[in-house]
Each structure stands twice: as structure tokens, then as C-alpha cells.
Amino acid sequence: MAIKIINDKCKGCSLCAKACPFDALKIVDRIAVVDEGKCTNCNACIAKCNFDAIEAAPEAEKVDLSAYKHIWVFAEQRQGKIQNVALELLGEGKKLAKDISEDTQICAVLIGNNIDHLAQECFEYGAEKVYMVQDPLLENFTTDGYTKVMKQLIDEYKPEIVLYGATHIGRDFAPRIAARCNTGLTADCTHLDVKVSKYIEFAKANTTLDTSTLDPNDPSTGIKQTRPAFGGNLMATIICPKTRPQMSTVRPGVMQKQERQAGATGEIVNVKPEISKEDVRIEIKDIVKSMKEMVSLTDAKIICSGGRGLGDASGFELMKQFADKVGGVVGSSRAAVDAGWIDHSHQVGQTGTTVKPEIYFACGISGAIQHLAGMQTSGCIVAINKDPDAPIMEVADYAIVGDLYKVIPEIIAEWENAEALYDATTK
């Protein structure tokens, strides 16, 4: 909330407006008016007012942090299929839960209709509990519908941490939940860690400590959420010490799925959503899938990426041949996308897609820090570049110095020879 102007006392002297460093006060008809969107409650105007006509904003009500428990993952599903990033977050959430306490559970939240079969997949990838919300109005994602039922769940069960994939849906959905819960949200995270206070550390070491004397509103535990800032030139670590739940959207491909445990089981909590047709202001008439070629960089085992070294857009024809031959998909650097040589959906890096394939071919890519941050966890990196001192060569497992237009055809030819030899020996 912003400061409050007492109209009966205000003389319209404009001293407060001149003192405001955020241009949040204006004089209208000899009365000060507050722009709540700009006011930061710095209270600089209060000190300048000679008529006691400005009241400070009331302090926000303290949140009982001790009432919030467990880690939730929004298990985003589309047409009955769980998105890969949700399974990655279940694995990451499992690690965070162990670091917080033995009692902390990792829970999946499934929202949709006729999706009972997805609970088993959540259990097999690490979930201990699944909150299942089903209704015909939730068949397809709508911002209104999903926001209402997620807020209902959070109010009722009070999770300590909620994680979302930084997908198109997650980026639309999570900020609305954060606003309604009056809590913070760190977007596009690339790393999560647990912050444990000195009080909790001491309690673990000294079993005689009376933990009942600790202030429940002391930020005892929390997550440290790391994301790129200033165009990737700085990594910012953000905490949310005063409100709950702590919320993050996490980039697909940066976390590790845990190994699937076939037959794993857990608890299913069926929740009846408090939702009506009037709550959903958008009606989905039809879902039309794009006819253009879709790129799934996050799921690819082999990626063949091209950069500025290709020279022009025609170079991606060679990259397509290369990717088709080795069973991969085509990626690109930001420079190639900015030049208009290929669509943004192919871009790898902090401003594109973060990937972790088994093999990553970097062809004609110098290796800017933003690009490296998006692919350096790949299983095997093969760099092809004329410049032996290019940054990409330092992170590559195999660095080939040469003209990519000569090297790539040689690799394709050797690949064909290997396939022919394999076919001959298996007949």
C-alpha cells in the first residue's frame, strides 16, 4: 500500500511533490494525489510536509512462516502429457527437501481433467504426494481457471516452496499466483540452493536447544534462487525471507531428472476445485498446432548449432544436413538469430533455450558467455572454429580448428562410412 493523503489537512503547497524522488506525487486542484504504482513508501514526503497531511503506509501483516511446509512442483501437463521440465523440477525438489529437513516432502500438483494416469509418472520421478485437481473447466489451460484453483490449494495446504517451469504457461501463470499470495517470484532461475539460518544449524548440532524460543517469523530456512541479470553478465541470487510461499520459475533443461523408479507409489490427495464457468473469462474454441517445423531443443540428444561463422543464412542448409545425418536437431547462437538467418526457436543460450544434450556440436560459434551458460553442461561438446583462441574451444571436449564447410562434410562422410560398416557387419 502507498502513503495516504489527508485531504482536510493538505494545503496543496507542493513541497511533498518536490521531495518525492519517484515522481509519485502530483498536485491536482490544490490537493496532493498519490500514484500508487510509483510510490515506494520511502516516506521522504512525510518529512517535508508542514501540515501533517501525509500518513505512512500501514506495515504489512507478518506471515507465520512456521505454518508453511513442503515443496510443491506444478506438474504442467498438456493434453495428458507431463512436460519434461516438471519431471526435472521433481528431481531438483527432492534434493532441496533433503537439505531443508527430513520431514519436508516433495509434492506434485496436477491440474486438468481425466489425468489420473499422470500421478504414477510423478511418483516414479520423485514425488511423495500428488495433489490432483480435476474438472471439465480445467481441460485446457486458462489463466483464470488455473490461477483460481492454485490459489485455493495454496491457501488450504500452505506449501513453503512452489516451483514452476519457465514455459509459456509457467511464465503466464506463476506471476498471477505470486500477486494473489502477496509473495515474491524469481523468474527464469538457473540454480536453486537452500539457505539455512544459524539458529537451525545450532539446533541440529545441539539437541538440548529449546527451539520453542525461536521466533517463528525469523527466516529460518529458504531457497537461494539464482538467475542471470544484466543480459547475462551477472548472476543474481535472490531470497524471499518475509513471505510464503517462496516461488520460482526454472528454465527447462538446467535441472537433472532423477532416475525413474518404476512402480514407485505415494499419496494422492484429490481436491475438488471451487470453480464455476463464470470464473473463466476465456473460452477456448479450438487448438490449432503450428504447421511450421517445431524444434525441441530441450529433449534433443544431439544438437548441431551454427553461429556467425556460417557466413549467411544458407549455411543452415548444411547444418540441417548435418543434424539429419547424426539424428539431431539444429540450434543456433544469438548472433545468427539476430541476423535473421534462423528462427528464435532454435536459439541456445541464456536468452534462448538452456540445453543439456549428450553431444553438442558448436559450428562457427565463438562462445559468448551467454551462449556458454546455455550449453556448457552438455555431455560432450565438439567445437569447430577457425580461431583456435575462441572461448568455445576452452570448454570443448573436442576442438577442431578449421573451416566448418570442409570439416562438416568430412564428418558426414565418416558417419556414412560407419553406418555402412555397421550394416555390413550386422547382416
N, C-alpha and C positions, 0 to 999 in steps of 0.2 A: 504494500500500500504506500501511497505517496503522502507527503505532508498535507495538512488541512488548513485552508484559509478561513478565518473567522470574519465573515463579511461585515458584521456590525462594527468591527474594530478597524478594518482596513481603510486607509485614507488614500490609497492609490498613489503613494509617493514614489514608487518605482525603485526604491533602494534595494528591495529584495530581488527584483529582476536583474538589476545591475550586478548584484553579488553572486547570482547563480552561474556557476561555471559550465552548466549543461544547457543553457537557454531553455529551461523548463518552466519559466515564469514569464507571463506577459500581463500588461495592464489593459483591461477591457472595460470600458465605461467606468473608469476610476476604481476598479476592483482588480486585485491580483487573481489571475487564473492559472492553475497548475496543469501542465501537460504531463499526465501520469506516465506516459510512455518514455519520457526523458528524465523524469525525476529519479534520482538515485538515493534520496534520503541522506544526503551529505550534511544537511542542516546549516549550510553556510548562510542561507537566507534568514534563519531564525535569529542569528547573532546581529544581523543588520536591521531588523525590524524594531522600530522605536515605540510601537503601539501594541505589542504582544498580540498581534493579529495572526500569527502563524503557530500552529501546533505540530509537534513532531509526529511522525507516523507511529502508530502503536507497534510495540515489539511483536514479532511473530510468536505464536504459541509454540512452546517447546514440545518436541516429539519425544515420546518414550521409546528410545532406541531399543531397550531390552525386550519390547513386545514383538520385535521383528526377527524372524528366524528363517533359515534355509535359503537355498539358491534356486531360482527358477530360470528355466530356459524356455523362451517362446519357440515352440517346435513348429515353425512355419511350414504349412503344407499347402500344396496347390493341386487341386483335382485328385486328392487322395494320395499324394506322394510327398514325403517329407523332404524339405530342401537340405542339401548337403551341409550347409553352414550350421543348421540346427544340431546335426549329429556331431560336428566339430565342437560346438559350444557345450554339449553334454560332457565330452571328454575333458574340456578345459574346466568346466564347472566342478567336475569330480575332483580335480587337483586342488581347486580353491577351497572346496568343502573340507578336505583333509587338513589344510593349513589353518582353517578357522577353528574348528573343533570336531571332536569325534561325533557329536550329536547333530552336526549340520548335514542335512540331506540335499541331494541334487534332484530337482523335480522338473518334469516337462509339463508344459501347458499346451494342450491340443484344442484348437477351436475350429469348428466346421460342422459337417453333417455326414452321417454314415462313415465315420472314420475310426470305428472301434479297432480295426485291424492294425492301426498305426501305433497303438500303445505297446505292443510286443516289440516293435522295432526300437522304440525309445528305451525300453528296459535292456535290450541287448547292447545298446550303445552307452549304457551307464546310468540311466535314470532309476531312482529308487521309488519314485512316486510319480504318477501321471494324473494331472487334473484334466478331466475330459468334459468339454462343453460342446453340446450338440444341439442344433436347431435348424430347421429349414431356412430360416432367415440368415444363417451363417454359412450357407452352402459355398458361397464365394466371398472373398474378402471385400468388405466395405469399411471405410474408415469409421463411420458412425457405429455400426454394429459391433465390430471387434473392440473398439475403444470402450464402449459401454460395458461389455461383459468382462473385459480385462480389469477395468476399474472395480467392478463388482468383486472379482476374485481377490484382488489386492486388498481391498477393504476388509474382506472376510477372513483371509488367511495370513495376511501380513508377512510377505517374504522380505528377507533382508537385502537380497540382490536379485535383480531381474536382468537377464541378458537377451539381446535380440541380434539377429543377423543384420548387417548393414546392406540389406537388399532394398529394392524399390518399395516393398511393403514395409519392411522394418524401419526405413527412414521416414516413412509417412506416419506410421503407427506409434512408434516409441515417443516422439516429442509430445504427442497429444496426451499420452498416459502420464508422462512426467509433469505436464502442466496441470492436469487434474489432480495429481497426487501432491502437488506443491513441492516437488523434489527436483533434483538436478539430473541431467543426462549428459554423458560424454559420448560424442558421436565418432564413428569411424576408428575405433580403437584397434591397435595392432599388438598390444600386450596388456595382460592383466596380472596383478600380483596382490598379495594380501598384506595389509598393514595391521600389525598387532601392537597395541599400546603397551607401555612399560608396566601398567597395572596387571594386565593379563599375563605378561611374561613372568612377573614376580609371583603371581598366583600359581602358575604352573610349577615354578621352582620351589615355592614354599607352601606346602599343603596346609599349614596351620593358619594361613592368612584368612581372615574373615571377609569374604568377598561381598557380604551383605552391606558393608560400609562403603562400597564403591558407588559413585554417582551413576545411576543408570543412563543418564544423558551425557556422560563422558564418552567421546568417540572411541570406544574400546577396540573395536575391530572394524575393518573396512577394506575396500579394494582400492588399489592404486591403478588408475586407468591411464594408459599411455597412448598418445595419438600424435601424428605428425602435425606440426604447425608451421606457419610462415612458408608455405609452399614446400614443406618437407625439409627445410633447412634446420628445423629444431624439433626435438621430440619433447612434448609437454606431458607431464604426469599430473593427473588431476584426482583429487579426493572429494568426497561428499560427507563431511563429518557430522552435520547437524540434522539432516533429514533422511527419511527412509521411504521407500526402498532406494538403494543405490542402483542406478540404471546405466547400461552401456549398450551401444550398438557396436558390433565387432565385424571387421571385414571378412568376407568369405576367403578361405584358403590360408589364413595365417595361423589357425589353431590346428592341433593334431587330434584326429578322431582316435578314440581308444579302440583296441582290437575288439571286434564283435564277439560277444559271448552268447552263443546260440542257446536258446532255452531259458535265458535269464528271466526272472519274474520280479514283480514288485506290486505295490498297492495302487489301485485305480480309484480315484475319487470322482464320481460323477456329479457334476454341478448343473443344476437347472438354471439356465440364464434368465435374468429378468429383462426381457427384451420384447418389444412389440413392433409391428410394422411401422408405426408412427416414429419410432426411434431411428429408422434407416431412411435418410432423405434421398438416397441414390438408388435407383432401380437399374440393375444390370439386364439389359435386353439380350445381349449376345456377346460371346467372347470370340474374337477373331484373331487367330495366330498369324504373325507376320509371315509373308511368303519369302522374305529375304533369308539368306543363309544365316542361321543362328550360330553364334560362337560360344562354346562352353569352355572357357579357359580354366576355370577352377577345377573341373573334373578331368582335364586332359592329362594323360600320362607323358606325352611328348609334345613340346611346343617349339615351333620354328619361328623365331621373331626376327624381323628386319627393321633396320633403322635408317638414319640419314645416309649411311654408306651405300644404300641401294641406288642412289643417284636420282631416281624418279619413280613414279607410280608403277611403271612397267616391271620394276624389279620384284614386285609382289607376285607376278605371274610365276617367276622362278621359285619364290617361297612357297607358293601353292603346290607346285610340282613336288618340291622337297617334302612338304608336310604330308601330301598324299602318299608318297613313296614310303615314308617311315611310319605311317599310321598316326600322324599328329595333327595339330591344328596350327593355324597361322596367328602369330602375335605380332606386336609392333612396339616401337618406342613412341614417346610422346612427340618427338620431332617429326616422325613420319605422319602421325595423325594431324598435327598442326599444319603440315604442308599439304594436306588434303589428299594424300596418296592412298589412305585406307580409313575405314570407319572406326570411330572411337571404341566400338565394342571389342576391337582387337587389342586395345592398348594395355600394356603391362606396366605396373608401377604404382606409386602412391596416389596419383591422380587417375589411375585406371583400375586394373584388377590385380590384386595380390595373388600370386600363383605359387604352387609347390609341386611341379611335375617330377616324374622320375628323371627325365632328360630335358634340358633347356638349351636349345641352340640359339646363340646370340650372334646374328649376322649383320655386320656393318653397324653395330651399336657401340658407342664409345663407353657408356656405362656411367651416366649421371647418377648422383646419389639417390634421386627419386626413383630411377629405374631399378637400381640395385636393391633398394629396400623392398621392392615388389617381387623379386625373383631369387634373391640370394640364398633362400632356404631350399632351393631345388636339389633333387638328389644328385644329379650330375650336370655340370654346366660346361658346355662346349662353346668357346668364343672364336669367331672368325673375323679377323680385322687386319687391315694393312698396317696399322700403327701398333708396334709391339709394346708401347708405353701407355696404351689406352687403359683407363681404370678397370674396364671389364676383364682385362687379362689377369688382373691381380686376384680376382675371385673365381676365375675359371679353373675347373679341374683339368681341362684340355684346352690349350690356347694355340690356335693355328694362325700364323702370320702369313697373310696372302690375300689375293684378290678373290672375293667371295664368288665372283662369276666364273672363276676357274676351279675353286675348291669345291663348291656345292655340286656341280656336275660330276666331279670325281667321286664324291661321297655317294651320290645317287647310283653311279655306275657300279661301285663296290657293293652297294646294298643289293643291286640286282644280281650281281655275281654270287653273293652269299645266298640269296633266295634260290637261285638256280641250283647251286650246290646242295642246298638243303633238300630241294625237291628230288634231286637225283639220288640222294642217299636214303630217302625215305620210301622210295618206290620198291 
